[in-house]
Amino acid sequence: MVTVLNTSRPAGKARHPEKAHRPDQPVHKKPDWIRVKAPVSKGFRETNEIVKSHNLVTVCGEAGCPNIGECWEQKHASFMIMGEICTRACAFCNVTTGMPTHLDKDEPVNVAKAVKKMGLNHVVITSVDRDDLDDGGAQHFVDVIEAIREHSPTTTVEILTPDFLRKEGALETVVAAKPDVFNHNLETVASNYLTVRPGARYFHSMRLLQRVKELDPTIFTKSGIMVGLGEERNEVLQLMDDLRTADVDFLTIGQYLQPTKKHHEVIRFVTPDEFKSFETIAYSKGFLMVSASPLTRSSHHAGSDFEKLRANREAKLAAAQ
């Protein structure tokens, strides 16, 4: 994913004012299996220039994504629409919290132009939470999807949306635009929601994903979680079962990495072998695609994963005939 610095925040103003009063949390040394290259390549610089020249924002830099160097070098980008200021204050997230600015009416076209210039076969569109908007930003998602399809008709579109909590009709508006993949991340197990994701509701998010399939069974659905936040193994397995009940196709599982001392502590670094075990179990439960590793993120390898996802569905349908 890609981002630019938040230039709208006044100098000296806290990025996370709601966390300022919290005691510092321990920051633990990362294990050897979590290592990434510094983003210094030519491809990284070129991608950065395209993003800046189109006045765009994405989540990699804002959220401190460890894969930014790899993705930008390959000119893979996930655009974060509706600004860089979120109305939520999740304990794990490094995106700025506060009162967002007005929507940029030129953003859909600017995103579409950047997608075309970068020659993207598959693009991920995500956003901050916009609880201040009557529709939670649903129509803006639609405008971006339509602009991309106008400028790059062959590009497949994956959206990673907020939960549209208490925004009646918002989900239906977005689904009607027929994105190729509808992603909404659960982020963590149900028991962690009050401390990790206090502005959200586990079963609302689960129902959101289920409703997408009810509205349009042809749309691929996807969700992701972080581990290392104090969850129990059996809770992760229950979450898998809940997602399969909602007919979700694709599950991603990655290691939580703590952005600052004011964010939720990393309770445990999950080993690569444990991630492999989660992957094996998830496939046995019927997911079409599973990505589980310490550095897995929702949009990492999204393009190639989409091709595999589509092929896996075709193979499953053929086997059922």
N, C-alpha and C positions, 0 to 999 in steps of 0.2 A: 504494500500500500504506500501512498505518498502523502506528504503534507508540507505546508509552509508554516513558518513561525506565526504565532498569534500576535500580529502587530496592533490589534485593536485594544489590547489590555494595557492600561496605563502603567508607566514605569513605577515599580515598587508595589503594585497591587498583587496580592497573593493569587497564584494560579488556582489553588483550592482553598478558598477562605473558610469553607465549612469544616476543613480538616485541621485548621491551624491550632485549635485548642486541644487536639488529641495528643496524648503522650507519644513520644517516638517509639516505633516498633523496631525490634532487632532486624538487622539486615545480614543475612547469612551468605557465606561464600558459595558461589556457584560451583557445582561439581564439574569434573573434566568433560562430561558429555554435553555440556551446554557451552559451546564455543562458536563464535561467528567471526567472519572477517570484517574489518573496518570498511565502510562504504567509500571507496576512493576511486573506483574504476571510471573509465570514459563513459560507459553506458549509464552509470549512475548519474554522472554530471549532465548528460544529455537529457535523461528523464526529468531530472530536477529542473532543468531549463524550460522544458515543455510545460511542466506544471506551473511554474512561476509566470511564464509568458501568457498563460491563459487565466491567470488569477484564480487558481483552483486550490482546494484544500483536500487532503486525504488524511487517513488515520495513522499511517505508519510512524511518522515522526511524533505526532501528538501522543500516541499510545506507547511509544518506545518499542516498536516491533523489532525483534532481533533479526528478522529476515530482510530488512530494508535493502541492504547491500546486494544480496542475491537477486531480489525481485527487480530492483531498479536497473541493475546491470543488464537484465534480460528485457527491459522495457515492459515489465508487467506492472500494472498500477490498479489500485482500488481507490476510487474517488469518494471522498467524504463530503456530502452535499449539505446544504442548509447551514453553513458556517462551522466554526470550530468551538463554539461555546454550547455546552450541554446543560439542560435543565435538571438533570439527575446528578447524584453524587455517590456513585457506586464506590465501594471501599477498595476495589481493585484497579480502577481506571485512572489513567493519567490525562484524559481529555479535560480541558478547562471547564469548570463549573461556573454558572452565572446566568444572567439574563441575556439571551441571544439578541442579535440585531435582526433587522428586517430581511426577508428573503431577497436574494439577488435574482431579479427576473432574467438576467442574461446567463445565469449559471447553466441551465440545461443546454443551451447552444454551445457555450464554452467547453463543457464536458464533452459534448459530441465532437467538436472540432479537435480536441486533444486526443480522443479515442481514434479518430480517423488519421491524424498525423502520426500517431504511434503505431498504427497498423494493427490494432488489437483484434484478435479473433474472438476473444472472450474478455468481458470486463465486469468487475464487481463494483456495485454502487452501494455505499453505506451512508449512514448519517448519524448525527448526534440525536439525542432525544429532544423533541420540540413540543413539550407539554403546553407551551404557551399558545400554540396554534390550534384552531378549532378542529382541524382534521389531523393533527399531529404531523403534518407535512406530507400526507398521502398524495395530494394532487401534484406536489413538487416532484415526488418520485415518478409519477406518471409522465410529467413533462420531460424529465430527463430520459426516461425509457424511450419515449416517442422521438425525441431529438436524436438520440443515438441511432435509432432505426432509420431515421430519415437520412442521416449523413453516412452511416455504415450499415447497410441493410443485412450484411452477412455476419455481423458481430453478434454473438450470443450474449445475453444480458443476465447477470446474476445480481439479485438485490439482497442486502443484509439490513433488515429493517428494525426499528424500535418495536415495542410491543403494542403501540396504539391503544394503551390502556385508557378506557372511558372515552374513546373517540368513535362514536357510533358511525358505521358505514365506511370508515377509513380502510379497513382491510379489503372490503369488497371493491373499493375504488382501485386499489393497487393490483389486485388479482385480475381485474378486468383488462388491465394493460398487458397481461400475459407475459410476464418475465419468464425466461427459460428456467431459472432456479430461484426459489423463494427461500431465503435463509433468515432464520431468527434464532439467535443464540440463547440457550438457557443459562449459560455461563457457569453454573454450579448446581449442586444437588439441592433438594428442597429444604433440608434442615439449615442450610447456610443463608437463605434468602434474607432474613432479618438483619444479619450482620454484613453480608457481602453485597447484596443487591436490594437494599431496603425499599426503593421506589417501585419495585416490580413485584409480581405475584407468579409463583411457579406454575400453578394450574391455569392461570390466564394465558401464560406463554405457551403452555402445552396445547391448550384449546385453540390458540391462534394457528398453530401449525396444522392441527387436525382440520380446522375450518378451511384452510387453503385447499387441501385435497378434496373436501366436500364441494367446494366451489368450482374447482378445475382439476380433475385427476391427472391431466397431462403435465402439469407443472411439477418439476422435481422439487422436493422439500429437503431442507438441510438444517442442522443445528449443531452447535458446538459447546463444549464445556472446558473449563480449566481444572486441573487437579493440583493438589498440594495446598489446598485451602482448609484442610482439616476434615475433609470428607472421609467416610468409611468406604471400603471396597464394595460392600453389599449395597450401599446407597447409589454408587455408580451403576451397578448392575440393575437396580430398580429403575433408575433413570432411563437406561437403555430400553427396558420393557415398556415404560411409559411412552417413549418416543415411537416404538414399534406399534403400540396401540393407536397412536396418532398417525400411523402409516408414513412416518418420516423415512426418506430414502438414504440420507447421507449423514454420517456422524463424524465430527472431528473432536479429538481430545488432545490437549496440549498442556504443558507445564505452566502454572502461574508464576510470573516473575514480578517481583515487587518494584514499582516505579520509584518510590521515595520512602523515607522513614515514617511518613504520616499515613502511608497506605497499609492495607492488611498485610500482616506478616506471612512469609512463606513458611507454612507449618512443616512441609516435607518436600524434598526433591524426589520425585518418582523416577525409578530406574527405567532404562530402556527395555529391560525384560518385562517389567510390569506393563508398560505401554503395549508391547507386543501381545501380552496376554489379553489386555482389553480389546485389542483389534480382533484377535481370534474369536473371543466370546461374542463381540458385536456382530461379526459376520454370521456366526451360528444362530443368532437371533433374527436374521433376515434382512439386515441392512444391505442395500445395493452397493454402497461404498463406505469405507471406513478409513480415516487417516488418524493415526494415533502415534505420537512421538513427542519427545520433549519440546521440539521447536515447531510443532504443528500449530498453525493459526488458521482461522476460518478461510482466508483468501489465499493462503500459500498454495501454489501450484493449481489454482482454481481452474485455469484453462484446460490443462491436461487431465485433471480430475473430472471435469465435465465430460470430456470425450469418453473416459472410462465409464462414467456413470451412465451415459447414453447407451454405450455398448452392452453394459451389464443388464440394463432393462430389456434391450432387444433379445439378448440371450435367454433371459428368464421367460419372456413371452413366447419365444420359439420353443423352449423346453416344455411349456405348458400346453402346447397345441397337440 
